[in-house]
Amino acid sequence: MLHVANAVKVVNSVDSDEIIWVPDKNLGDYVSKFTNKKMIIWEGYCNTHDMLTVKDVEEMKAMYPNAQFVVHPECRPEVVKLGDFVGSTTAIIKYCRESDCQEFIVGTEDGTGYQLRKDSPHKTFHFATKYLVCPNMKVNNLKKVARCLETMQPEIFVPEDVANKARLSLERMLQVK
C-alpha cells in the first residue's frame, strides 16, 4: 500500500530514465518499486528507522496479535514488507485516525506518538521497539525555537548560487501534483 507523500510522483516527473536518490537507501528502495526508472541509490540511511528489525516486529505482533503494524518506508525493506500500512509520518497518523482498528504497532520515530494519541485518544499505540528515538530530532525544542525567533540567532548564510539551486529544486518538487 503506497502512501509516501509525493516521492514517487517527484521521481516520475523527472525527465530522465535514471535517478540519483539521496539520502535514504531504504526509502529509495521503497520508491523504486513504484517506478520504471533506474534508481541509483546512495547507501545513506536514517539510523533510527534502520535499527528496527524483523525480530522486533515479530515479537510485538506476538504480544499484540490484534494490532496492525504501521511502518515508515525509511525502515529496512524486510521490515516494511511486514507492514499492514506503509506511509510517511503524516500518512501513518491519518491512517490510524481513520482506521477502524483500535490497536497499532508503530514503526517510526517515537515523537509521532504525541500526535497519534492526540488524534486518536481512544486507540492504543505500541512502538515496535524502545529504540525508535531520533537523537537529531530531540536536539530542538520549543524553548530553543522561541529563542531563535526572538533573537534571530544563529544566522546561517548560504552562498547565493547554492540557495538559488536549492530553491529551484524545492519549488519544482512542490509543483508536482
KOLMITOR-192821 format. One record per residue: residue number from 1; x, y, z of N, C-alpha, C in turn. Coordinates in pm, whole numbers, padded with zeros to 5 digits. Layout:
REM residues N
+-----+--------+--------+--------+--------+---------+--------+--------+--------+--------+
| num |  neast | nnorth |    nup | caeast | canorth |   caup |  ceast | cnorth |    cup |
+-----+--------+--------+--------+--------+---------+--------+--------+--------+--------+
| NUM |      X |      Y |      Z |      X |       Y |      Z |      X |      Y |      Z |
...
+-----+--------+--------+--------+--------+---------+--------+--------+--------+--------+
This chain:
REM residues 177
+-----+--------+--------+--------+--------+---------+--------+--------+--------+--------+
| num |  neast | nnorth |    nup | caeast | canorth |   caup |  ceast | cnorth |    cup |
+-----+--------+--------+--------+--------+---------+--------+--------+--------+--------+
|   1 |  00085 | -00116 |  00000 |  00000 |   00000 |  00000 |  00090 |  00123 |  00000 |
|   2 |  00082 |  00204 | -00103 |  00171 |   00319 | -00120 |  00111 |  00446 | -00062 |
|   3 |  00183 |  00505 |  00032 |  00143 |   00633 |  00090 |  00268 |  00709 |  00131 |
|   4 |  00348 |  00748 |  00034 |  00472 |   00819 |  00062 |  00463 |  00957 |  00000 |
|   5 |  00398 |  01047 |  00075 |  00383 |   01187 |  00032 |  00386 |  01195 | -00120 |
|   6 |  00486 |  01264 | -00175 |  00489 |   01275 | -00321 |  00620 |  01223 | -00380 |
|   7 |  00692 |  01139 | -00308 |  00823 |   01091 | -00354 |  00814 |  01022 | -00490 |
|   8 |  00718 |  00933 | -00508 |  00706 |   00861 | -00635 |  00667 |  00958 | -00747 |
|   9 |  00576 |  01050 | -00717 |  00535 |   01148 | -00818 |  00653 |  01234 | -00860 |
|  10 |  00736 |  01274 | -00765 |  00853 |   01356 | -00797 |  00949 |  01276 | -00886 |
|  11 |  00978 |  01153 | -00847 |  01069 |   01068 | -00927 |  01014 |  01052 | -01068 |
|  12 |  00886 |  01023 | -01081 |  00828 |   01002 | -01214 |  00816 |  01130 | -01295 |
|  13 |  00821 |  01244 | -01229 |  00811 |   01371 | -01302 |  00944 |  01416 | -01362 |
|  14 |  01053 |  01358 | -01316 |  01186 |   01397 | -01364 |  01206 |  01345 | -01505 |
|  15 |  01252 |  01433 | -01593 |  01271 |   01398 | -01734 |  01405 |  01326 | -01754 |
|  16 |  01411 |  01206 | -01700 |  01531 |   01122 | -01712 |  01492 |  00979 | -01683 |
|  17 |  01564 |  00885 | -01743 |  01538 |   00744 | -01715 |  01615 |  00694 | -01595 |
|  18 |  01709 |  00778 | -01546 |  01789 |   00742 | -01430 |  01777 |  00850 | -01323 |
|  19 |  01768 |  00806 | -01199 |  01753 |   00896 | -01086 |  01864 |  00865 | -00985 |
|  20 |  01933 |  00968 | -00940 |  02026 |   00951 | -00828 |  01947 |  00986 | -00703 |
|  21 |  01934 |  00889 | -00613 |  01849 |   00906 | -00496 |  01934 |  00922 | -00369 |
|  22 |  01913 |  01030 | -00298 |  01975 |   01053 | -00167 |  01869 |  01114 | -00077 |
|  23 |  01874 |  01103 |  00051 |  01982 |   01045 |  00129 |  01952 |  00906 |  00183 |
|  24 |  01832 |  00853 |  00163 |  01793 |   00733 |  00238 |  01775 |  00612 |  00147 |
|  25 |  01860 |  00511 |  00165 |  01856 |   00392 |  00081 |  01728 |  00312 |  00100 |
|  26 |  01674 |  00310 |  00220 |  01552 |   00232 |  00244 |  01431 |  00296 |  00176 |
|  27 |  01419 |  00427 |  00189 |  01311 |   00497 |  00119 |  01330 |  00485 | -00032 |
|  28 |  01455 |  00496 | -00077 |  01484 |   00480 | -00219 |  01444 |  00343 | -00271 |
|  29 |  01471 |  00240 | -00193 |  01431 |   00104 | -00229 |  01279 |  00095 | -00242 |
|  30 |  01209 |  00154 | -00146 |  01062 |   00150 | -00149 |  01008 |  00224 | -00272 |
|  31 |  01058 |  00344 | -00296 |  01012 |   00423 | -00410 |  01043 |  00351 | -00541 |
|  32 |  01157 |  00283 | -00549 |  01198 |   00216 | -00673 |  01098 |  00110 | -00718 |
|  33 |  01019 |  00059 | -00625 |  00919 |  -00043 | -00658 |  00797 |  00015 | -00731 |
|  34 |  00789 |  00149 | -00737 |  00674 |   00215 | -00797 |  00711 |  00302 | -00917 |
|  35 |  00825 |  00273 | -00977 |  00868 |   00347 | -01095 |  00944 |  00253 | -01188 |
|  36 |  00945 |  00288 | -01315 |  01024 |   00213 | -01413 |  01161 |  00274 | -01433 |
|  37 |  01191 |  00380 | -01364 |  01319 |   00448 | -01380 |  01428 |  00370 | -01306 |
|  38 |  01549 |  00380 | -01358 |  01663 |   00320 | -01290 |  01702 |  00412 | -01175 |
|  39 |  01703 |  00356 | -01055 |  01737 |   00435 | -00936 |  01878 |  00399 | -00891 |
|  40 |  01962 |  00499 | -00885 |  02097 |   00483 | -00832 |  02087 |  00533 | -00688 |
|  41 |  02093 |  00440 | -00595 |  02059 |   00471 | -00456 |  02185 |  00482 | -00371 |
|  42 |  02201 |  00598 | -00308 |  02312 |   00622 | -00217 |  02293 |  00535 | -00093 |
|  43 |  02400 |  00493 | -00031 |  02395 |   00399 |  00081 |  02362 |  00463 |  00217 |
|  44 |  02326 |  00589 |  00221 |  02291 |   00653 |  00348 |  02157 |  00605 |  00400 |
|  45 |  02134 |  00627 |  00528 |  02007 |   00585 |  00587 |  01984 |  00659 |  00718 |
|  46 |  01859 |  00657 |  00762 |  01823 |   00712 |  00893 |  01858 |  00604 |  00997 |
|  47 |  01952 |  00636 |  01085 |  01994 |   00535 |  01182 |  01881 |  00491 |  01274 |
|  48 |  01785 |  00577 |  01300 |  01674 |   00541 |  01389 |  01582 |  00441 |  01321 |
|  49 |  01537 |  00470 |  01199 |  01448 |   00377 |  01129 |  01519 |  00246 |  01094 |
|  50 |  01646 |  00256 |  01057 |  01719 |   00139 |  01009 |  01743 |  00036 |  01120 |
|  51 |  01737 |  00077 |  01247 |  01766 |  -00019 |  01354 |  01647 | -00110 |  01387 |
|  52 |  01529 | -00080 |  01334 |  01413 |  -00166 |  01358 |  01431 | -00296 |  01278 |
|  53 |  01415 | -00410 |  01346 |  01438 |  -00540 |  01282 |  01310 | -00621 |  01269 |
|  54 |  01315 | -00722 |  01184 |  01204 |  -00816 |  01169 |  01174 | -00881 |  01305 |
|  55 |  01278 | -00918 |  01378 |  01261 |  -00981 |  01509 |  01181 | -00890 |  01603 |
|  56 |  01214 | -00759 |  01604 |  01140 |  -00664 |  01687 |  00991 | -00668 |  01653 |
|  57 |  00960 | -00663 |  01524 |  00821 |  -00658 |  01479 |  00750 | -00789 |  01511 |
|  58 |  00816 | -00899 |  01484 |  00753 |  -01030 |  01511 |  00722 | -01047 |  01659 |
|  59 |  00813 | -01002 |  01746 |  00788 |  -01010 |  01890 |  00667 | -00925 |  01930 |
|  60 |  00656 | -00805 |  01873 |  00543 |  -00718 |  01905 |  00412 | -00776 |  01851 |
|  61 |  00418 | -00834 |  01731 |  00296 |  -00895 |  01674 |  00250 | -01013 |  01759 |
|  62 |  00345 | -01087 |  01817 |  00309 |  -01198 |  01905 |  00244 | -01146 |  02034 |
|  63 |  00295 | -01033 |  02085 |  00238 |  -00975 |  02208 |  00104 | -00908 |  02184 |
|  64 |  00086 | -00851 |  02064 | -00036 |  -00775 |  02032 | -00094 | -00826 |  01900 |
|  65 | -00153 | -00945 |  01900 | -00198 |  -01008 |  01775 | -00311 | -00933 |  01705 |
|  66 | -00384 | -00848 |  01774 | -00493 |  -00774 |  01711 | -00449 | -00639 |  01655 |
|  67 | -00323 | -00604 |  01678 | -00272 |  -00474 |  01634 | -00228 | -00480 |  01488 |
|  68 | -00250 | -00369 |  01419 | -00196 |  -00354 |  01284 | -00058 | -00291 |  01295 |
|  69 |  00031 | -00331 |  01205 |  00166 |  -00275 |  01202 |  00171 | -00166 |  01096 |
|  70 |  00193 | -00042 |  01141 |  00207 |   00073 |  01051 |  00354 |  00112 |  01051 |
|  71 |  00411 |  00132 |  00932 |  00555 |   00146 |  00924 |  00596 |  00253 |  00824 |
|  72 |  00704 |  00321 |  00857 |  00762 |   00424 |  00770 |  00856 |  00356 |  00670 |
|  73 |  00854 |  00397 |  00543 |  00937 |   00331 |  00441 |  01087 |  00358 |  00456 |
|  74 |  01129 |  00437 |  00554 |  01272 |   00450 |  00581 |  01325 |  00334 |  00665 |
|  75 |  01235 |  00244 |  00706 |  01279 |   00122 |  00774 |  01334 |  00025 |  00670 |
|  76 |  01404 | -00076 |  00716 |  01463 |  -00176 |  00627 |  01354 | -00242 |  00540 |
|  77 |  01387 | -00277 |  00416 |  01286 |  -00338 |  00327 |  01218 | -00461 |  00386 |
|  78 |  01292 | -00545 |  00456 |  01232 |  -00666 |  00513 |  01134 | -00632 |  00626 |
|  79 |  01152 | -00519 |  00690 |  01059 |  -00472 |  00793 |  00935 | -00410 |  00726 |
|  80 |  00959 | -00331 |  00623 |  00849 |  -00266 |  00550 |  00753 | -00371 |  00494 |
|  81 |  00807 | -00484 |  00447 |  00722 |  -00591 |  00392 |  00620 | -00643 |  00493 |
|  82 |  00649 | -00628 |  00620 |  00559 |  -00677 |  00725 |  00444 | -00580 |  00754 |
|  83 |  00449 | -00461 |  00696 |  00353 |  -00358 |  00728 |  00212 | -00386 |  00678 |
|  84 |  00116 | -00358 |  00763 | -00024 |  -00356 |  00720 | -00052 | -00225 |  00648 |
|  85 |  00028 | -00124 |  00684 |  00020 |   00006 |  00619 |  00160 |  00064 |  00616 |
|  86 |  00201 |  00114 |  00500 |  00332 |   00178 |  00482 |  00307 |  00321 |  00440 |
|  87 |  00368 |  00415 |  00512 |  00347 |   00554 |  00474 |  00436 |  00650 |  00548 |
|  88 |  00434 |  00773 |  00501 |  00505 |   00882 |  00566 |  00447 |  00904 |  00705 |
|  89 |  00512 |  00983 |  00785 |  00462 |   01013 |  00920 |  00320 |  01069 |  00913 |
|  90 |  00297 |  01164 |  00824 |  00163 |   01223 |  00810 |  00062 |  01118 |  00767 |
|  91 |  00101 |  01031 |  00675 |  00009 |   00927 |  00628 | -00021 |  00826 |  00738 |
|  92 |  00078 |  00792 |  00819 |  00055 |   00698 |  00930 | -00045 |  00758 |  01029 |
|  93 | -00026 |  00882 |  01063 | -00117 |   00948 |  01158 | -00259 |  00949 |  01103 |
|  94 | -00274 |  00985 |  00976 | -00406 |   00990 |  00913 | -00469 |  00850 |  00907 |
|  95 | -00389 |  00751 |  00867 | -00440 |   00615 |  00857 | -00493 |  00567 |  00993 |
|  96 | -00412 |  00586 |  01096 | -00453 |   00541 |  01230 | -00580 |  00612 |  01277 |
|  97 | -00589 |  00740 |  01249 | -00707 |   00818 |  01289 | -00833 |  00765 |  01218 |
|  98 | -00821 |  00731 |  01090 | -00938 |   00693 |  01010 | -00967 |  00543 |  01012 |
|  99 | -00874 |  00463 |  01060 | -00890 |   00319 |  01061 | -00990 |  00273 |  01166 |
| 100 | -01058 |  00163 |  01136 | -01147 |   00101 |  01233 | -01068 |  00023 |  01338 |
| 101 | -00945 | -00007 |  01309 | -00860 |  -00080 |  01403 | -00838 |  00005 |  01528 |
| 102 | -00830 | -00060 |  01642 | -00817 |   00012 |  01770 | -00677 |  00001 |  01831 |
| 103 | -00590 | -00079 |  01769 | -00458 |  -00102 |  01826 | -00355 | -00111 |  01715 |
| 104 | -00241 | -00044 |  01736 | -00138 |  -00037 |  01634 |  00001 | -00058 |  01692 |
| 105 |  00084 | -00124 |  01614 |  00228 |  -00131 |  01640 |  00288 | -00030 |  01544 |
| 106 |  00367 |  00062 |  01597 |  00415 |   00175 |  01518 |  00564 |  00158 |  01488 |
| 107 |  00597 |  00166 |  01360 |  00735 |   00154 |  01316 |  00787 |  00285 |  01260 |
| 108 |  00795 |  00386 |  01345 |  00858 |   00514 |  01309 |  00900 |  00584 |  01437 |
| 109 |  00960 |  00698 |  01424 |  01018 |   00772 |  01537 |  00915 |  00796 |  01646 |
| 110 |  00957 |  00780 |  01771 |  00862 |   00784 |  01883 |  00796 |  00919 |  01905 |
| 111 |  00851 |  01026 |  01850 |  00787 |   01157 |  01860 |  00651 |  01160 |  01794 |
| 112 |  00625 |  01067 |  01705 |  00496 |   01056 |  01637 |  00385 |  01019 |  01736 |
| 113 |  00425 |  00958 |  01846 |  00328 |   00913 |  01945 |  00239 |  01024 |  01998 |
| 114 |  00294 |  01142 |  02016 |  00215 |   01254 |  02068 |  00096 |  01282 |  01977 |
| 115 |  00121 |  01296 |  01847 |  00013 |   01328 |  01754 | -00084 |  01211 |  01739 |
| 116 | -00032 |  01088 |  01739 | -00119 |   00971 |  01730 | -00217 |  00969 |  01847 |
| 117 | -00166 |  00989 |  01969 | -00252 |   00985 |  02087 | -00348 |  01104 |  02092 |
| 118 | -00302 |  01219 |  02044 | -00388 |   01338 |  02042 | -00504 |  01319 |  01945 |
| 119 | -00473 |  01266 |  01825 | -00577 |   01248 |  01723 | -00669 |  01130 |  01752 |
| 120 | -00616 |  01030 |  01822 | -00693 |   00907 |  01845 | -00679 |  00862 |  01990 |
| 121 | -00730 |  00940 |  02084 | -00710 |   00909 |  02226 | -00774 |  00776 |  02270 |
| 122 | -00869 |  00728 |  02196 | -00938 |   00603 |  02230 | -00867 |  00480 |  02173 |
| 123 | -00757 |  00501 |  02100 | -00684 |   00390 |  02039 | -00553 |  00367 |  02115 |
| 124 | -00496 |  00247 |  02095 | -00373 |   00209 |  02165 | -00259 |  00198 |  02065 |
| 125 | -00144 |  00256 |  02103 | -00026 |   00257 |  02017 |  00092 |  00197 |  02092 |
| 126 |  00158 |  00099 |  02029 |  00277 |   00036 |  02083 |  00390 |  00062 |  01983 |
| 127 |  00500 |  00119 |  02029 |  00612 |   00138 |  01937 |  00687 |  00006 |  01924 |
| 128 |  00729 | -00025 |  01803 |  00785 |  -00156 |  01770 |  00913 | -00187 |  01847 |
| 129 |  00982 | -00086 |  01893 |  01097 |  -00103 |  01980 |  01117 |  00025 |  02059 |
| 130 |  01179 |  00014 |  02173 |  01204 |   00133 |  02256 |  01316 |  00218 |  02197 |
| 131 |  01382 |  00171 |  02093 |  01495 |   00242 |  02036 |  01459 |  00334 |  01919 |
| 132 |  01332 |  00355 |  01894 |  01290 |   00443 |  01784 |  01290 |  00589 |  01828 |
| 133 |  01403 |  00633 |  01880 |  01420 |   00769 |  01930 |  01531 |  00834 |  01848 |
| 134 |  01497 |  00940 |  01776 |  01595 |   01007 |  01691 |  01668 |  01115 |  01772 |
| 135 |  01798 |  01097 |  01794 |  01871 |   01198 |  01872 |  01875 |  01333 |  01801 |
| 136 |  01873 |  01333 |  01669 |  01876 |   01459 |  01594 |  01746 |  01538 |  01612 |
| 137 |  01633 |  01467 |  01614 |  01505 |   01535 |  01630 |  01487 |  01587 |  01772 |
| 138 |  01556 |  01527 |  01868 |  01542 |   01568 |  02007 |  01631 |  01688 |  02041 |
| 139 |  01717 |  01730 |  01949 |  01806 |   01843 |  01973 |  01726 |  01973 |  01987 |
| 140 |  01621 |  01987 |  01909 |  01541 |   02109 |  01911 |  01420 |  02094 |  02004 |
| 141 |  01378 |  02206 |  02059 |  01259 |   02207 |  02143 |  01195 |  02346 |  02131 |
| 142 |  01079 |  02363 |  02188 |  01006 |   02490 |  02175 |  01084 |  02608 |  02234 |
| 143 |  01153 |  02584 |  02345 |  01231 |   02691 |  02408 |  01341 |  02741 |  02313 |
| 144 |  01409 |  02649 |  02249 |  01515 |   02687 |  02154 |  01458 |  02758 |  02031 |
| 145 |  01345 |  02710 |  01981 |  01281 |   02775 |  01866 |  01239 |  02917 |  01902 |
| 146 |  01179 |  02934 |  02019 |  01137 |   03067 |  02064 |  01257 |  03161 |  02074 |
| 147 |  01366 |  03113 |  02131 |  01486 |   03196 |  02145 |  01539 |  03237 |  02007 |
| 148 |  01540 |  03146 |  01913 |  01586 |   03179 |  01777 |  01497 |  03285 |  01712 |
| 149 |  01367 |  03272 |  01730 |  01275 |   03370 |  01672 |  01287 |  03507 |  01738 |
| 150 |  01311 |  03507 |  01868 |  01324 |   03633 |  01941 |  01455 |  03706 |  01908 |
| 151 |  01562 |  03631 |  01892 |  01694 |   03692 |  01871 |  01741 |  03688 |  01726 |
| 152 |  01668 |  03610 |  01645 |  01707 |   03587 |  01505 |  01851 |  03533 |  01498 |
| 153 |  01888 |  03454 |  01596 |  02020 |   03391 |  01605 |  02002 |  03242 |  01627 |
| 154 |  02087 |  03159 |  01577 |  02202 |   03194 |  01494 |  02158 |  03222 |  01351 |
| 155 |  02228 |  03308 |  01286 |  02202 |   03340 |  01148 |  02290 |  03250 |  01061 |
| 156 |  02229 |  03189 |  00963 |  02300 |   03095 |  00877 |  02308 |  03154 |  00737 |
| 157 |  02427 |  03154 |  00681 |  02448 |   03208 |  00547 |  02477 |  03095 |  00450 |
| 158 |  02409 |  03100 |  00337 |  02430 |   03003 |  00230 |  02467 |  03084 |  00106 |
| 159 |  02570 |  03041 |  00035 |  02606 |   03114 | -00087 |  02485 |  03127 | -00180 |
| 160 |  02471 |  03242 | -00242 |  02352 |   03271 | -00323 |  02330 |  03169 | -00433 |
| 161 |  02436 |  03126 | -00500 |  02418 |   03030 | -00609 |  02367 |  02895 | -00555 |
| 162 |  02413 |  02854 | -00438 |  02366 |   02730 | -00377 |  02219 |  02747 | -00334 |
| 163 |  02186 |  02858 | -00272 |  02049 |   02885 | -00229 |  01953 |  02886 | -00348 |
| 164 |  01995 |  02948 | -00457 |  01909 |   02955 | -00576 |  01883 |  02816 | -00634 |
| 165 |  01985 |  02733 | -00641 |  01968 |   02597 | -00693 |  01878 |  02515 | -00600 |
| 166 |  01898 |  02528 | -00471 |  01815 |   02456 | -00374 |  01670 |  02501 | -00383 |
| 167 |  01650 |  02632 | -00391 |  01515 |   02688 | -00401 |  01444 |  02637 | -00526 |
| 168 |  01515 |  02635 | -00639 |  01458 |   02588 | -00764 |  01416 |  02441 | -00751 |
| 169 |  01502 |  02359 | -00691 |  01469 |   02217 | -00673 |  01345 |  02201 | -00586 |
| 170 |  01339 |  02274 | -00476 |  01223 |   02265 | -00386 |  01096 |  02314 | -00454 |
| 171 |  01104 |  02423 | -00528 |  00987 |   02475 | -00598 |  00937 |  02374 | -00701 |
| 172 |  01026 |  02314 | -00775 |  00987 |   02212 | -00873 |  00921 |  02093 | -00807 |
| 173 |  00979 |  02048 | -00695 |  00924 |   01934 | -00623 |  00784 |  01966 | -00573 |
| 174 |  00764 |  02085 | -00520 |  00633 |   02121 | -00465 |  00528 |  02143 | -00573 |
| 175 |  00570 |  02165 | -00696 |  00475 |   02183 | -00808 |  00418 |  02050 | -00857 |
| 176 |  00485 |  01940 | -00825 |  00440 |   01808 | -00871 |  00310 |  01773 | -00802 |
| 177 |  00211 |  01740 | -00880 |  00078 |   01703 | -00825 |  00052 |  01558 | -00847 |
+-----+--------+--------+--------+--------+---------+--------+--------+--------+--------+
